[in-house]
C-alpha cells in the first residue's frame, strides 16, 4: 500500500507537468504571436517565472484544494488517483483538439467526481470555496476582458501622439515584463492545485507513514494546513518543466486564431490577465489562467472593432470551459469505479 501511495504522488506530479505543458500557451501565446520572442526562448522565459513564484505567494490555493472543497474523511488513495486520471484524460483530449480548456477546473472536477463516485454528494463540502470557484468560471474571463480592454484604451490615449513604429518598439520591451508577470501568476495559482491534491492524499494516508523511517517519514502529514516544503518545490519544478515542453497546438489558437495581436496588445492582455489571477491567488481561489488570458485577449481585440475577434473560435473555447468540470468528473468517476474493483483499500 505504501508503494501505491508513492506511485500516486508521482502521478500527481505528472499531472503538474501536463498542466505546465497544456497551459504553457497561456504564458507564451501572446509573446510568440506578436513575435517579440521565438517559441523556444519564450518557453524558457515562462518556465523561469513559473518557478520564481515558489518564493513569494504562499499556499492559500493549495489549502482550498486540500481541505476546502472535498470532505477529507471520504478521501483515500483511489479517490485521489481517480480524480487525477479524469483530469489528465480531459487535458489530453482538449490538447489534441487544440482547445485551451482549464487544467485547474479539470482537476477540481476530477477530484469531485471521484469523491462523489465513492460517497455520493455528501463528499462535497458545499460552501464559500465552491461558490467562489464556480463564480470565477464566469468572472475570470470577464475580469480579464475588461482589464485588457481598459489597459488598451489607456495605452491608446497615453500614446495618441506617438507613431505606430515607436509604440511597437516600446512595447516589444514592455511585453517581456508583462509576459514574465503572467508566467509568475500562472505558476503561483496552478502549481498550488497539485500541492493541495498531494496534501489530501498524504493526510488520508498518514497512518501508513507515521512510524516509517528514512525518507518515507517525509510523506507523513497530519493536516492539510501545512504544505511540506518538498511538495512545494517539486510542484513548481514540474510545472516549470512542463512549460519548457510547451503545447504548440494551443499556442496557435491563443496567439493568432482568436485575434491578431501587436506587442502593445500582448502587453495589455498579459498584464490584465496577470493582475486578475494574482488577485484570485491572494484570496485562495483556484482560478483558471486559461479563462483569464483568453478573456483579456478578446478584450484587446475588441478595442479595434468587434469583428476583429473570431467569435466562432471563442465560442468553441467557451463550450470547452463549460464542459470541463462535468466531463472530467464523469471520467474520474469511471476511473474510481475501476480502481475500487482492482485495488481494495
N, C-alpha and C positions, 0 to 999 in steps of 0.2 A: 504493500500500500504506500510506503514511503516513496518507492520508485515511481508510482503512479502520480503522486502529488508533484514530485520534482519534474516529471515529464510535462505536467500541465503548466507549471511555471515557465518551462522552456517554450511551450506553445503560446503562452500569453505574450512572451517577449517576441515570438514570431509574428503574432498579431500586431504588436507595436511596430515591428519592421514593415509589415504590409501597410499599416497606417501611414508611415512615412513615405513608402513607395506610392501608395494610392493618392495621398494628399500633397505630394511634392508639387503638383501643379498649382495648388493654392498659393504656394510661396513664390514660384518662379514663372508662372504662366505670363504675368503681365510684363515682367522684365525681359523675358525671352520674346514675347510678342512685340514689344517696342524696339527690340534689337539693341538694347543697352548692353546686355551680356549674351554671350553664346550659351547654349544649353549646358555644356559641361561646367563652365565657370559659374553659371547660375546655381546649379545644384550644390557645388562646393560652398558657395556663399550662403545658401539657405541652410545647409546642414550644420555649418558652424554656429549660426544663430539659433537654430533649433536647440542645440546643446547648451548654449550660453544661458538659456532660461532656467536651467537647473539651479543656478546660484542665487536666484532673486525672487521667485514668485510664490514659494511656499507650496502647500499641499491641500488647499481647500477643496479643489475639484476632486482630488483623489478620495477625500473623506466622504464627499457626497456619493460617489460611486460605491465606495466600500461599505457604507452603512446607512446611507440616507434614502435609498430607493428600493432595496430588497431586504426583507426581514432575514437577518443573518442566521437565525435559528433554523431556517429551512435550507440554508446553503450547504452543499457538500461538493466534493471534487467533481462529481458527474454534472451537477448544475453548472459549475464554472466552465468545464470543458464543453458542455453542450452550448452554452452561450458563446464561447469563443468560436466554435465551429460554425454556428449560424452566422456570426458577424463576418468571419473570414470568407465563407461561401458567397455571401451577398456582395462583399467588397470585390471579390474576383469577378463576379458576374457583371457588376457595373463598370469595373475596369475594362473588361473585354469589349463592352459596347461603348466605351469612351465617355461614360456619364459621370460627372463629378458629384456622386452621392456622398453622404456623410458617414465616415468611419465611426464617428462618435455615436451617432444615433443607431448605427448598425450594432455596435457593442451594447448600447443600452437596451435596444430591442431584443438582441440575442440573450442577454442576461435575464431580462424579464420573462421572455418566452420559455426559457429553460426552467426557471423557477416556478412558473405557472404550471408547466407540464408535470412538475413534481408535486406541488402542494395546492394548486388552484389559485384563485385570486387573493387568497389570504397571504400569499408570499409577497405581495406588493405592499410597500409602505406608502400608502396614499397620503400625500401631504405637500408641503411647500416646494420641495425639491422637484417633485414630478410636475407640479403646476408650472414652475419656472422653466423647466426644461422644455415642456410642450409649448409654452408661450414663446420661447425663443426660437422654435422652429419657424414661427411666423415673424417674430420680431427681428431676428438677426439679419435676414436679407433686407428687411425694410430699413433697419438702422444703417446697414451697410450702404444701401441705395441712397438714403438721404445724406449720409456723410460724404459719399463720393460725389453726389450732385452738388452739395453745398460747397465742398472744397473746390470743385471745378469752377463754379461760378465765382468764388472768391479769387481764385488764381486769374481767371479771365479779367476781372476788374483790376487787380493789382498790376497785371502786365498788359493792360489795354493799349499802352503806347509803345510796347516793345514789338520788334519784328518777330515773325514766327521762327526764324532761324535762331535768334537769341534765346527765345523761350525754350526751344528744343535743347539748345546747348546747356542752359541752366538746369533743366530737369533731367537730362541724362545723368548728371552727377547727383542730383537730389534723389533720383529714383534708387540709387544704391542704398541710401539711408532708409527710404520707405520700404524697400524690399527686405532689408535687414530687420526692421521693426516688425513687419508682418511675419517673417520666419520666426522671430523671437516669440511672438504671440501664439503662433501655431504650436511650437514646442511647449510653451507654457501651459496651454489648455489640453492638448491632445495626449502628451506623454503621461499626464496625471490620470487619465482614464484607465490605462493599463495598470498603473500603480494601485488604483482602487480595486480592480479585479483581483490582483495578486494578494492584496491585503485581505480581501474577503475570503480567498482560498486558504491563506495561512491561518487566519483566525478560526475558520471552521475545522482546520486540521491540527490545531495547536497541541492536542494531546499526543499526537504522533511524535512531535519534536521536543516536548517538554524536557525530556531527560536524555536527548541524543547528544553524543559527544562530537567534538570537532566542528567542521563546517556546517553539519546538519543542524546544529543548535541555532544557527543564524536564521533558520526557517521558522523558529518559534516566534509567534506573535500573539500577545494576549488580547489586544483590542485593535480595531482599525483606526483608533485615534492618532496613532503614531506610525508613520510610514518609515521602515528601515532605510538607512542611507544607501545600502547596496541596491535596494529596489529602485530608489530614485535615480541613481547613477546609471544602472543598467537600462532603465526605461528611456532615458534621454539618449544614451548611446545608440540604442536600437532604432529609435525614431529618426535620429540623425543619419544612421547608415541606410535606412530605407529611403530617405530623401536623396541620398547620393545616387541611388539606382534610378530614381525618377519614374514617372508614369507618363510617357510621351504621348499616348493617345489622348489623355485628359488635358495635357498641356496644350495640344492643338485646339481642343474645344474651348478652353478657358481663355487662351491667349489671342485667338483670332476669329473664332466662329460666332461668339456672342456679339462682339462689336470690334471694329478696328481701333487700336489704341496707338497714341503717340506717347512719348515719355511723360509729358505733363499729365495725361490721363492715367498712365500707370502709377505715377506718384500719388495722385488723388485717390485712386481705388485702393492701393495698398495702405495708405495712411488711414483712410476712413475705416477700412476693414480691421486694421490692427487696433485702433482705439476701441472699437466695439468689442472685440474679442478680449482685450485686456480688462475692460470693464467687467465683462461676464466672469473672467477668471478671478478677479478680485472678489466677486460676490459668490464664488464657489459654484457657478453654473456651468455644466458641461455643454457649452455652445458648439455649434458646427462652424468650423473655419470655412468649409466649403460654401455653406449658405451665405455667410457674411461677405466673402470676397466676390461671389457671383453677384450678389445684390449691389455691391459697390461698383463693379464693372458695368452693370446695367445702368446705374445712376450716372456714371461718367458718360456713357454713350448717349443717354437721353438729353444731355445738355446740348448736343449738336442738333438733334431732332429725333423724335420718337422712332422714325423709320430707320435710324442708324443702328438700332438694336434688332437683332434677329430673334424676333419673339417666338418663332417656331422652335428654335433650339432652346431658348429659355423655358418654353413650355414643357419640353421633354425633361429638362432638368428638374422642374418643379414636381412633375409626376414621380421622378426617382426619389425626391425628398419625401413626398407623402407616403410612398410605399416602403421606405427603408425600415422603419421601426416594426410594422406588422410583418413584412416579408422576412426580415432577419429573425423575428420572434418565432414565426412558423418553422423556419429551417432549424432553429435552435431547439424547439420543442421536439421535432422529429429526431434530432441528434440525441437529445436527452433520453428519449424512449428507447432508442437503440442501445445507448451506453448502459442504461439501467438494467437491460437484459443480459449484457455482456459482463459488466463489472458490478459485483454485488458488494456494497459498502456496509 
